[in-house]
């Protein structure tokens, strides 16, 4: 109990004392705080000692650093931070930041940093007193100094700025405007041997890099080189993770992507993958995932991707390809996503199809048909869809058996897989009449499409199913396909698609419906009536904002359905002739011309 008695004595003495005995009391408080911080802090608050601190801080004598140290110690407790602000400690502490004494600066930095930790009041008070600006200027002026005491002070100051701005976008933005980013990047270069300081910088970067406004500043520094240099030196998993946490948000910026590629990050990532691929230790699995994900992210930038592709000869490109046949799901995923990213222009796609990449992807998909990994399925289908965009690739990919493998996933219940599967098939049959006929007469496929056309919860799947249904008819122009779609119950969905808010989908639907009417009106008649096709066309023609091609294709379709008695009657009952004749003066010549032809047809058959 001696300490408690001493403490009470010291607290009483402090309230009465002259300057000489104050220092002894402060020493006693520091000793008590070192032994039991929580209890001592509570006593300090009870006895009203905080109210005496502004005077001690302002005196600027040998007591000052001790007083600041006591504040730093008590502010380690959450319950003491608001009382510190209320006792008016922030303005005198910020004032002390202007002095030259390194010990005072160190303790003041600690005190301010601890008061700001997770405390809105603390941050607001430091903001109002202009503390961050002074600290930022100190860091800037001390950045080049490498003596150990300065290193310690810089670490405290960086920590203070971090506590000040953590999780607070507006304060982080304030630091960015003050220009702390170039200063911190400089610190990383000069003090790379100082572990505590580099860690502080990394945490600060991690916070700031989340803000979009920081990316431009980061891009104007040599952050990429510094981070890669630091990464190469690390052996510990935790340290690598810290650097990864900065790299990931930075690598979202295309300029920085290229800088990271130029700085040699990719080689580092490939090395991590090689070291961790066969390990099942949790930290290795985590590092493998982070490295391969980051690799894929770097390939999202057009320039960085093209640089690594190197005309398909690049060693990085080759290494990433070797991930696809591996037995590691994470690497299979990253490999497939990387191919999808490389497949972002025709030249790359053509080169990849010619060098047999399709076969690798098909083998991968085949391994994931039964109980497969959904993310791998999704990624491999994405890659195939992108590769199928250039016209010259379509027939080659069809010959390679892509559609057969893709159809194996028709039974998937996963909307992301369904969505990519539909997109891949739609890309493959574009302009490929034989393939469209073959797939369009596949009743299992058509039935599944009709089912997915009703997937109200998944707009993407619904839209893609409609578009594929339409594409099968448009590219095959085949009566057999039309009949399969009619029998499968697809007509009503194409009529609904004609009212889509996306003009491209409206148009695709109208062209497909026109082909159905032209190729098998008799068979489709009942469905056309049931789906209110004529009313839909009337609406499309009367709507002011319908695009010219929508009006044009609607009139073509009207002419095509006139051969059906019930549809003809509906056309007459809705006074189409008035709507059509008003379109003869349409500003678009093709629409005006078609209106004249349609009017003649309607008049002749009325």
C-alpha positions, 0 to 999 in steps of 0.5 A: 500500500506504500505506493498508494499512500505515496501517490496520495501524498504526491497528489496533495503536494502537487496541489500546494507545491512550489516549483521545486517539489513539483518535479519530485511529485511528477516522478512519483506519479510516473512511477505509480503509472508504470505500476498500475496505470488504470488505478493511478489514472483514476486517482489523478482524475479524482484529485483534479490533477488534470486541471493543473497540467496546462500551467505545468505545460506552459512553464517550459522547464524541466517539469514540462516533458514529465507533465507531457509524459504523464498525459501520454500515460493516462491517455492510454486509457479510453476513459481519460481521453475526453477528460484530457480534452475537457481539461484544456490540455490540447492547446498547450500541448500543440503550443509545445510542438513549436519548441526545439527540445527533443524530449519535450517534442517526443512526450508531446507527440505521444500525448497528442497521439494517445488522446487522438486514439479512437477519440472524436473529441481528441481529434477535433480539438487537435484539428482546431488547434492546428496540431497536425500541420505542425507535426507534418512540418516537423516530419518533413524537416527531420526526414533526412536525419538518420540519428536514432533519437530522431528516428524515435521522434519521427516514429512517434509523430507518424503514429500521432498523425495516424491516430489523428486521421484513422478511419476519418476520411475528412482528416485523411483528406486534410493530411493529403492536402498538407502533402504528407504522402511525399514526405512519408514516402521519403521516410520509407526510403531514408529509414528503411533500416528502422523497423518501427518507423517503416511499420508506421509509414506502412500503416499510414499508407494503408489508411491513406491509400483507401482515399481516391484523392491520394492516388494521384499524389502517390503516383507522383512519388517513387512509392512503387520502387520503395515498396518493392525494395522493402518487400524483397527484404522481408522474410516474415509473413506479417511484414509481407502482409503489411506491405500487401495491404498497401499494395492492393489499394494502390494497385487499383490505380492504372498509373501505379499499376504500371509503376509497380510492374516497372519496379519488378513487383511481378517477379516478387509475386511469382516468387511468393507463389512458387514458395507457397504453392505446395504448403498448407500452412495457413499463412502460406495459403494466405500469401499465395492468395494475396500474391495471385490476386494482386497479380490479377489486379495488375493485369486490369490496367491496359498498359501494365497488361500489355507490357506483361503479355509481350506479344504472348512471349512474355515469361510472366504470361507463360508462368501465369498460364502454367497456373491453370493446370495446377492442382491448387484452386487458388492458382487455377482461379488466378490463372483463368482470371489472368487469361480473361484479363489478357484477353481484352483486345483482339490481337491478344485473343487471336494469339492465345487461341492460336497457341492452344489456351482454349484446350487448357481452359476446357480441361480446367472446366472439365475438372470442375463439372461435378461438385466444382469450385464455383469461382473457378468455373466463373473465371474460366467461362469469363476467359472463354467468353472474352476469347470468343469475341474476335470473329476469327476465333469463333469457328476455331473455338467451336471446333475445339468443342467449347460449346459441348463443355460449356453445356455441361454447366447448364445444370448449375444453380449458381447465377454467376456461372449461369450468367457467364455460360450464357454470355460465352454461348452468345459470343460463340454463335454470333455470325455462326449459323451452323452452331446457332442451328445446332444449339437452337435445336437442343431442346434441353438448352432451350428449355433451360433458357426459357426457365432462366428468362423467368429468373426475376431475382437475377436480372443479369441471368434473365437478360442474358437468357433472353439475348441468347434465345434471340441470338439463336434465332437471328444467327441461324435463321432456321425454321427448326430453331424457331419451332424449338423456341415456340415449342419450348415456350420462348415466344412470350419472353421475346415479346417481353424483351421487346419492351426492355429499357435497353434499346439493344435488347429491344431491337434483338427481340424485334428482329427475332420475332420478325424471323419467327413470323416470317418462318413459322407464323402459323405455329407462333400465332397462338403465342403472339396473341397470348403475349399481346404482341400487337399491343406491344408494337402499337405502344412502341410505334406511338412512344415519342422516345422509341429509337428509329430502329425500334420503329422500323423493326416494329413496322416490319413485324406488323407487315409480317403478322398480317398473314394471320387472321386473329393478329390482322383483326387486332391490327385493324382494331387498334387503328395502326394506319393512323400511327403509321401514316404519321411516321411518313414524315419522320426525320429518319429517311429509313423509318419514313420509307418503311412507314409508306410501305407499311401504310400501303400494306395495311390499306391493301389488307383492310 
